[in-house]
């Protein structure tokens, strides 16, 4: 059997969706070595095809705009004139990309969808693909999948929606355009649910809560790490690590930083930030205030981030202001079996409710009037829990539906190693 996964960023620098897909590929290959997993993703380097052990046969779709975006986004690494030039070019590319998306009624890049379609068509013909799994976002893969289903009706097409169908660019359009866009997106999802062989969704949309065509499912991000209790670091500074995305107006670090850095613990402490997004200015502001505490590493590879997480005493997580969507990072952190500090704003935050089932988590609702009480809770938690590791069986009992093994069974109909 030949399976093709289609998604955004996968290798060498995967997004959270890419990490989830990689976990699925590894599980499938470990269960049945006769199954060949192909992965089509956005091109991030010079190669057009190669195979890596445990992560599949890799194919790439080349988006010139994305390549330029990656190139010019490194403007911070340069100095003086070159930095200014790269910054200007970066902003131009960003504006062009915004325009491409917003001239489309759905708010997706139509050219991107066409490029996906062309590459999928080549791979299906050359490798006799049996199943295609479209992981969104990007939602342009859905447009490509609908075309593929018309041409290759015998190929099974499965949609796996990881994210809410809302893009950053949606926040910058007038409300009447947004309402029309939402209606068109509903029609696209309806069409996919009707024509695809299966439609799985992690995102819980109330409009489709009772829709039997769309099956609710978790994310394959719970891959438990093997750690022993860390007693060697008792006399060293307490190490907090944040690894993930930060965006102004969505998920900001300033309140969490303030609560941690103004606290008092039994030992000295440091806070490491491995992040991407547009909140570097906030982190730099506090780094200058607390130069011996905060270390700003910027965006690093997943390997570096996971290494930092493995060496941490505490993992720091920050919720969105709305708190209405389960974050993949929640299960990525639980996988580490480390103590977690979760900062959130909305009393109904769904990630806070999940983490309250995890024995080594402290959930802190940010409210200025509760600052002193929150500092005390953080201090007591840190001083009492440091060095502990969560029990594997306890985690699996609570969160087994988020393991790659469980998801593979659900999406691919895995039965005792056979499809």
QUIVEN-V578539 format. One record per helix or strand of 3 or more residues. SS is the DSSP state (2 for helix, 1 for strand). FROM is the first residue (numbers start at 0). TO is the last residue. If there is no record, write none. Layout:
SS;FROM;TO + SS;FROM;TO
//
This chain:
1;1;5 + 2;15;30 + 1;35;41 + 1;48;51 + 1;55;60 + 2;63;76 + 2;79;101 + 2;109;126 + 1;130;135 + 2;139;150 + 1;155;160 + 2;167;171 + 2;174;194 + 1;197;200 + 2;205;207 + 1;213;215 + 1;237;246 + 2;253;260 + 1;268;276 + 2;279;288 + 1;293;297 + 2;301;309 + 1;313;317 + 2;327;334 + 1;338;343 + 2;349;354 + 1;360;364 + 2;367;384 + 2;391;401 + 2;403;411
//
